[in-house]
Amino acid sequence: MKYLKSFNEALGSLSTIKGKLIIKDIQVGSKSDGKHAYLIDKDNKEYRLSRRGHLGIDDEYFYPYENKNVEVTGDEAKNWIIVDNIKPISSVLSDVRREVDNSVSNLRSGLDKELYKYCYNCGEKLEKRAAFCNECGKKQD
């Protein structure tokens, strides 16, 4: 219990770290053997992962992320991270991709307003400089 109290006191600030999650067998052959999750960042620094209230040994929460690139958010202390959130990098990239797509859509709609107008008679989309509507033939102002 003393170890857990000192560990909780040593927790650092909230961090978000990207890397590859691996599962290792630890203390094979002992009473406390099992599998434990680790995150290896781009500098090959290794963090042992655990969730608040769990020992971390044989925690099935991490198994779906094994050998995947992930983004982990949690409290960092030395080489440990108490995980609050974890998501695959592809999800992070999807969020970024969605933002870029929205920005491009906004730019296109802005360009639409600058390059095109609509026929006052039938609503056909016309080039801004068009004198007549291609659809109904009405003269445009």
C-alpha positions, 0 to 999 in steps of 0.5 A: 500500500505504501508503494501505491501511495508513493506512486500516486504522489509521483504522478506527473502532469497529463501527457499525450504520447504517440507510439507503438503499443506492445504486450510483454510477458513479465516475471515468467514463472513467478506467482505474479507473472502475466502480460503487461502493456508497454508504449514505445515512443518515436525515441524508443523510450518505453512506458509501462501502461496501467489504468487507474484502479487496475494492476496492469497485469493481464489487463485485456483493455490493452489487447485490441491495441497490440502492435498498433500505433496509438495515442495515449493520454494519461498521467506520466510518472517516470516510465509509467503512464496511468492511461485515461484515454487511448486511440489508434493513430488512424483515428487521430489521422481521421480527425485531422483528415476530417478537419482538412476536408471541412476546410477545403469544402469551406474554401470551395464554397467561398470560391463558388460565390466568387466564380459563379452566380445563379440564374434569377429565372430558373436557378441554373448555376452560371459563370459569374460573367455569363450574359445569358442562362444556358438552361432557360436563355434569359438575359442576366444582369 
